[in-house]
Amino acid sequence: MIIDKLYSTIEAKGHVCLGLDTDITYIPKWFLEKYPEIDEALFQFNKAIIDETLDAVACYKVQIAYYEAYGLKGLNAYHKTLRYIKEVGALSIADIKRGDISKTAEMYAKGHFEGDFECDFVTLNPYMGLDSIEPYLDYVKNKEKGMFVLVRTSNPGAQDLEYVELKDDRRVYDLIGEKIQNLGLNYMGECGYSSIGGVVGCTNVNEGALMREELNKMFFLIPGYGAQGGAAKDVAVYLKNGNGGVVNSSRGILLAYKKVEGGELNFAKYAREAAIIMRDDILKAIEK
Amino acid sequence: MIIDKLYSTIEAKGHVCLGLDTDITYIPKWFLEKYPEIDEALFQFNKAIIDETLDAVACYKVQIAYYEAYGLKGLNAYHKTLRYIKEVGALSIADIKRGDISKTAEMYAKGHFEGDFECDFVTLNPYMGLDSIEPYLDYVKNKEKGMFVLVRTSNPGAQDLEYVELKDDRRVYDLIGEKIQNLGLNYMGECGYSSIGGVVGCTNVNEGALMREELNKMFFLIPGYGAQGGAAKDVAVYLKNGNGGVVNSSRGILLAYKKVEGGELNFAKYAREAAIIMRDDILKAIEK
């Protein structure tokens, strides 16, 4: 099961999921002059970051929206980035948040678990129900693939639906969390977690402790560290016995070079430093 | 407002939204031999269908999953298909069902309302809340773009969340429908509908009549005709005074040629016939 690979990588390298949400404006001017083609600039920037951070992060999350924004060239950079992550033996999470049913979902599964855009994990959106998840399950069972399904996010709009109260007093995210965890029981790894994980945003300590307890078989993809405001102590609540989740940071790492005078010349080095600080920050918070 | 353009096109050409969910297996063998490159085969098949149906359908819905499934080449066919629909002056709905927030949603908006993948309408997923819709609104207001947000679908899995009862006795889809319609009030066209529409699957007559009444400012994208089992009389319930929605059919039209001995030689002609039958079928049902 792919989840065992992610679990053991975290044991060895810590909890950082480096988000390659690479906007063209994040790339230093000198680098854009060196790589005038946008697909090459995006890929080479990612490659430089990956080369510097391989031993310091657990996995890479590639946010496809940042590549779709640049059309076919952007998606060529997306393809090359995922292929490179695979070449260097790292784990990839394709943050695609797709959500559709039957034949359409089969096509998404084929598109992101095979071919040009092959990744290890995808993120999915559960709005249409469990039959929008099922077409991916054969890959989980037989092809060493996994997924993180949106459960509860930390954006203000989460109040519009995710936090809405149901007749049985639970909230929408409780219902989705339970359904996804139950589905995941058929795809458990030896590490005690399922290859069907959940996206759980970092909010307050009470909610975090409760979710960690109720969804104790679910591996968490936790966005919202750093740039989005989450701190290590908040994140630690979602990590059971020091594992059970990866913590994503994108801009906080990709743009670390901007905090240093002349940092753009060594942007990858500063990304590495930021990733290591984040990794150790989380490890310290867990030990407490 | 783009919705006025769609409304008047329906007045002139009927309610058919032709779904270009083009799987490679739908394309006749002789055509694949004529166009051995997959991107050319997918695009030329779509082009042949578009050329034959332009005067018989209101718009074309391109399901991006079918193109993502074939990677970069598939997306090149997707790009060429959308560009061709624009060239011939027809309206396109990009069925992408994206759902993400802030900067990420801005990138999706840029990716699908500009550049290689520019379309007239996108479909969106509301799970993460209204801030996953807002980044698209500037395009609606200033760039003649529109959207259809998932409200209620007709797949079995719709019971998992969309139909779940809330504390106030409404269902999730009622809540989402109301929120999306309220948001849409700021983007009303002269036709009496908003450029922010909803995806509403075709279910039973009672539900349909109630939704049409409650969401009377919302333009509907109605999937589920034909192949997915919906009939004209069921669809008519969702069309207020004969307009207010487009009805999607994909396989029922694309694969019409398979019902005819030797039909593959004139697949586009049989697609045209199927589209016209569907159009007239719906118009008759409305008159009743």
Boltz contact constraints between the chains, C-beta under 6 A:
constraints:
  - contact:
      token1: [A, 63]
      token2: [B, 104]
      max_distance: 6.0
  - contact:
      token1: [A, 65]
      token2: [B, 104]
      max_distance: 6.0
  - contact:
      token1: [A, 65]
      token2: [B, 107]
      max_distance: 6.0
  - contact:
      token1: [A, 65]
      token2: [B, 108]
      max_distance: 6.0
  - contact:
      token1: [A, 66]
      token2: [B, 107]
      max_distance: 6.0
  - contact:
      token1: [A, 68]
      token2: [B, 111]
      max_distance: 6.0
  - contact:
      token1: [A, 69]
      token2: [B, 107]
      max_distance: 6.0
  - contact:
      token1: [A, 69]
      token2: [B, 110]
      max_distance: 6.0
  - contact:
      token1: [A, 69]
      token2: [B, 111]
      max_distance: 6.0
  - contact:
      token1: [A, 71]
      token2: [B, 115]
      max_distance: 6.0
  - contact:
      token1: [A, 71]
      token2: [B, 116]
      max_distance: 6.0
  - contact:
      token1: [A, 72]
      token2: [B, 116]
      max_distance: 6.0
  - contact:
      token1: [A, 75]
      token2: [B, 75]
      max_distance: 6.0
  - contact:
      token1: [A, 97]
      token2: [B, 99]
      max_distance: 6.0
  - contact:
      token1: [A, 97]
      token2: [B, 100]
      max_distance: 6.0
  - contact:
      token1: [A, 99]
      token2: [B, 97]
      max_distance: 6.0
  - contact:
      token1: [A, 99]
      token2: [B, 125]
      max_distance: 6.0
  - contact:
      token1: [A, 100]
      token2: [B, 97]
      max_distance: 6.0
  - contact:
      token1: [A, 101]
      token2: [B, 155]
      max_distance: 6.0
  - contact:
      token1: [A, 104]
      token2: [B, 63]
      max_distance: 6.0
  - contact:
      token1: [A, 104]
      token2: [B, 65]
      max_distance: 6.0
  - contact:
      token1: [A, 107]
      token2: [B, 65]
      max_distance: 6.0
  - contact:
      token1: [A, 107]
      token2: [B, 66]
      max_distance: 6.0
  - contact:
      token1: [A, 107]
      token2: [B, 69]
      max_distance: 6.0
  - contact:
      token1: [A, 108]
      token2: [B, 65]
      max_distance: 6.0
  - contact:
      token1: [A, 110]
      token2: [B, 69]
      max_distance: 6.0
  - contact:
      token1: [A, 111]
      token2: [B, 68]
      max_distance: 6.0
  - contact:
      token1: [A, 111]
      token2: [B, 69]
      max_distance: 6.0
  - contact:
      token1: [A, 115]
      token2: [B, 71]
      max_distance: 6.0
  - contact:
      token1: [A, 116]
      token2: [B, 71]
      max_distance: 6.0
  - contact:
      token1: [A, 116]
      token2: [B, 72]
      max_distance: 6.0
  - contact:
      token1: [A, 125]
      token2: [B, 99]
      max_distance: 6.0
  - contact:
      token1: [A, 125]
      token2: [B, 125]
      max_distance: 6.0
  - contact:
      token1: [A, 125]
      token2: [B, 127]
      max_distance: 6.0
  - contact:
      token1: [A, 127]
      token2: [B, 125]
      max_distance: 6.0
  - contact:
      token1: [A, 127]
      token2: [B, 127]
      max_distance: 6.0
  - contact:
      token1: [A, 127]
      token2: [B, 150]
      max_distance: 6.0
  - contact:
      token1: [A, 128]
      token2: [B, 153]
      max_distance: 6.0
  - contact:
      token1: [A, 128]
      token2: [B, 157]
      max_distance: 6.0
  - contact:
      token1: [A, 129]
      token2: [B, 157]
      max_distance: 6.0
  - contact:
      token1: [A, 129]
      token2: [B, 158]
      max_distance: 6.0
  - contact:
      token1: [A, 129]
      token2: [B, 160]
      max_distance: 6.0
  - contact:
      token1: [A, 129]
      token2: [B, 161]
      max_distance: 6.0
  - contact:
      token1: [A, 130]
      token2: [B, 157]
      max_distance: 6.0
  - contact:
      token1: [A, 130]
      token2: [B, 160]
      max_distance: 6.0
  - contact:
      token1: [A, 131]
      token2: [B, 155]
      max_distance: 6.0
  - contact:
      token1: [A, 131]
      token2: [B, 156]
      max_distance: 6.0
  - contact:
      token1: [A, 131]
      token2: [B, 157]
      max_distance: 6.0
  - contact:
      token1: [A, 150]
      token2: [B, 127]
      max_distance: 6.0
  - contact:
      token1: [A, 153]
      token2: [B, 128]
      max_distance: 6.0
  - contact:
      token1: [A, 155]
      token2: [B, 101]
      max_distance: 6.0
  - contact:
      token1: [A, 155]
      token2: [B, 131]
      max_distance: 6.0
  - contact:
      token1: [A, 156]
      token2: [B, 131]
      max_distance: 6.0
  - contact:
      token1: [A, 157]
      token2: [B, 128]
      max_distance: 6.0
  - contact:
      token1: [A, 157]
      token2: [B, 129]
      max_distance: 6.0
  - contact:
      token1: [A, 157]
      token2: [B, 130]
      max_distance: 6.0
  - contact:
      token1: [A, 157]
      token2: [B, 131]
      max_distance: 6.0
  - contact:
      token1: [A, 158]
      token2: [B, 129]
      max_distance: 6.0
  - contact:
      token1: [A, 160]
      token2: [B, 129]
      max_distance: 6.0
  - contact:
      token1: [A, 160]
      token2: [B, 130]
      max_distance: 6.0
  - contact:
      token1: [A, 161]
      token2: [B, 129]
      max_distance: 6.0
  - contact:
      token1: [A, 165]
      token2: [B, 167]
      max_distance: 6.0
  - contact:
      token1: [A, 166]
      token2: [B, 166]
      max_distance: 6.0
  - contact:
      token1: [A, 167]
      token2: [B, 165]
      max_distance: 6.0
